[in-house]
Amino acid sequence: MSSNRSTEQTYRQWSSPILLELKEREHQLNPSDRQALENVLLERRLIDTGNPTGNDRRKADPAS
């Protein structure tokens, strides 16, 4: 595995639990911080918003 890929994997392993903890405490954040957190969670696909125009790409079985 390349150094960059290894670094990215380590970053994701460490940051995902932190981001999910922030999501649980989002009521304590100011509105701009809350929006920034939501944007990061959506980008990282840590929250499931579904796909309003079709099947959800994150489902394990695309046929269902």
C-alpha positions in Angstrom: 0.0 0.0 0.0 1.4 3.4 -0.9 2.3 5.9 1.8 -0.5 8.3 0.8 -3.1 5.6 0.8 -1.9 4.3 4.2 -2.1 7.9 5.6 -5.6 8.4 4.2 -6.7 5.1 5.7 -5.3 6.0 9.1 -6.9 9.4 9.0 -10.3 7.9 8.2 -10.0 5.3 11.0 -9.2 8.0 13.6 -11.5 10.8 12.3 -14.8 8.8 11.7 -15.5 8.1 15.4 -14.7 11.7 16.2 -17.1 13.0 13.5 -19.8 10.6 14.7 -19.4 11.8 18.3 -19.7 15.4 17.1 -22.9 14.4 15.3 -24.3 13.2 18.6 -23.4 16.6 20.2 -24.4 18.8 17.2 -27.1 20.5 19.3 -24.2 22.1 21.2 -22.7 23.6 18.0 -23.5 27.0 16.5 -25.4 26.9 13.2 -22.4 27.4 10.9 -20.4 24.7 12.7 -23.5 22.4 12.5 -23.7 22.9 8.7 -20.0 22.3 8.2 -20.3 19.0 10.2 -23.3 18.0 8.1 -21.3 18.7 4.9 -18.3 16.6 6.0 -20.6 13.7 7.1 -22.3 13.8 3.8 -19.0 13.9 1.9 -17.6 11.1 3.9 -20.9 9.2 3.6 -21.1 8.7 7.4 -24.8 9.5 7.4 -27.4 7.9 5.2 -29.6 10.4 3.6 -30.7 8.0 0.9 -31.0 9.0 -2.8 -34.2 10.9 -3.4 -34.2 10.3 -7.1 -33.4 6.6 -7.1 -32.0 3.6 -5.3 -29.6 4.2 -2.5 -26.1 3.5 -3.8 -24.9 2.4 -0.3 -27.1 -0.6 -0.1 -25.2 -3.9 -0.2 -27.7 -5.4 -2.7 -28.2 -3.1 -5.6 -31.2 -5.2 -6.9 -33.3 -4.5 -3.8 
